[in-house]
Amino acid sequence: MPNLISVERASLALGTTQVLDAVSLGLGGGDRIGIVGRNGGGKTTLLRVLSGTRTVDSGRVARVGGLTVGTLSQDDTLDPTRTVHEVVLRDLPEHEWAADPRIRDILEGLLGGTDGAGVGGLDATIAPLSGGERRRIALAALLVQRPDVLLLDEPTNHLDVEGVAWLADHLVRRHSSPTNAILAITHDRWFLDAVAGQTWEVENGAVHAYEGGYAAFVLAKAERSRIAAAADRRDNLLRKELAWLRRGAPARTSKPKFRIEAANALIAAEPPPRDDVELVGFATSRLGKDVIDLQDASVEVAGRALLDRVTWHLAPGERIGIVGVNGAGKSTLLRVLAGEVPLSAGKRKVGVTVQVAHLTQEVRELEEWADRRVIEAVEAVKSTIRLGRREISASQLAQRLGFTGPRQQTRVRDLSGGERRRLQLTRLLMSEPNVLLLDEPTNDLDIETLTSLEDVLDGWAGTLLVVSHDRYLLERVCDRQVALLGDGKVRDLPGGVEQYLRLRGDQPAPRHTPGTAVPAPAAAPASTAPSTASPAELREARKVMARVEKQLARLGEREGRLHEQMLEHATDHARVLGLNAELRAIVDEREALEVEWLEAADLVD
C-alpha cells in the first residue's frame, strides 16, 4: 500500500534551531507510531508538518488525495458556547451513534457513559468544564470522526491509569485498520509499548525509526550505540533500563519477551538497577524503625470521607506506588502523610529523625527564584549530597536531571514547564530527605529525563511514595502498589496495577458527576482456570514453542546483520530504504511467530 503521507528531504529551522534537517519518512496504512524525544526537540513541529499546518523550508511533503487528518493538540480549541453533544457527536442522529459499538465505547471510556455523565452530561456546555474534561471531550470528538490519519500530541495527559489502559485498547482493537494510521507523541512508556508498532525518535534535526514500542526501542537504541561504540553515560542508562526490563514482569507487553532475550549479551555484566537490601539498610540507619504511622485516620472534605479510619505503618526503605480513581484522595493522602492536612479523627505519628520532602503539582514555589540562575536555585539548598555510596555536587545532580552546563546558567523565569518540574525535583533531592512524597512527578517530563530521574531514585535511600498515572514509572521505581477506590480505604495490590484494573473492571462504572467518589467493586476477580489440554496436546505445544524460539533466534541474528549494514551504508539513501524493507519483512515474520508461540504457551500454562 502506498504511503498516506510521504516526507522527502524536509528541512525546517525555527530561529537558529534546525528542527528538521533533510528528513525523509513515510506514513503508511496500518502504521501505529509513537514519537519520542527531548522536550523542545521538534516532536510537535513534526506533527504539524505531517498535518499540513506548518510548511517546511525545503523538501517535499505529499499526501494521497482525499486524505482526512485529525489532530489532538495540547491547545484548548473548543468553542466554550457549544455543548458536549455538539462537539463530540455533531449532527449524527441518535439511532446512528447509539447503534455503533465503537462510538458507545468512546463515550463510555472518555465521558463516563453514553449519557456523558462523567463530564456533566451530553447537554452540558463546554465553558464551565475543567481543562482535563475539555481534553477528554476533544479526544472523544476526534475518535468519533475516525480520520484516515490520527495525530495525537500527548493523548494520555489528564487520563488516569484506567483511562490510559482504555485508550490503548481502543486504538489497537477498535480504531486501527489497514487503511488508516496513528501517530502519538507520548512520554508514557507503558502506552508506547501497548500501542506502537514503530517508534520515531526526534533528535538533533533527525528522525530515527525503530521497530516496536518502548522496550524494543530501548533494545535497538542500545544495540545501535554498541555497534557505533558510543559508550557514554547515555548508553549506560539504556543498558540499565534494559537490565530492568529483562528482570521485569513478562506481562508488561506481549512482544518484548523475545526482543529483550536478544539483549542478554548487552546486559550480562550489568548490575541490578538498585540493591534493595543495601538501600533498606541505609534507610533504616537514617530513619530508625519509625517513619510515619496513621492510626484510625479519617479525613473529611466538604462532607466527603476521603480517608475512613485508615491504619497504615510506613517502613524505612519502602517504595510504594499509589493509584486510584480521580477524586479518591490520592493527593490528599500525601498531604496527610506530610502533615499538611489535619485529620478529622485518629492519630498521625512521625519518627524523630524523619525529614519529609513533598513534590506537589504546583510550581509556584519557584517564583521567588525567577531572577536567579538554575545552579543558584539548586546550590541555595545544599552544595553536595550523598547518593548511594557517592557524594555528588549540586551541579552534578542538576546535570543528571537534564541541566547541562550552559542550561545551569539560565534564569529560572526562562525555563519551560518541564524544566521547572526538573528544577523542583533537583531542589527536593538536594535537601536530602529520608521520606520522599512525589505527586505526579512525570508531568511535563520527556522519556530521557524520566530515565535519568529513575536512575537517581535507584541510588536514593529512604521511604518513597509516588502518586502517578504513569504505569511504567510505578512498576519501575516502586516495589509495591496500593489503591484508593473512592471508599476511604487504602487497599494493598499484590498484583500491582493489573490487579487494580481488574478490580475496577469487576463492575460496570457507576454514573457519577465529576468529583464524586466512585464506590469500590465488591469482589476481586477469579483466578485464571488451569489448562485442560491433553498430554499429547501439551507435548505438541512444547515442540511448537521450541521450534518458534529457534526461528526467532535466527531472525534476531538476521536483524542484527541488517542493522550493521544500515549503519555501514547510512549515507546511501536508496540502500538504506532497501535494507529497511528487508527489516520490515523480518518484523512481520517475527510478529506471526510470536503469535504462534503465545498460542502454544497458553496451552502449556
Disulfide bonds with the S-S distance in Angstrom:
none
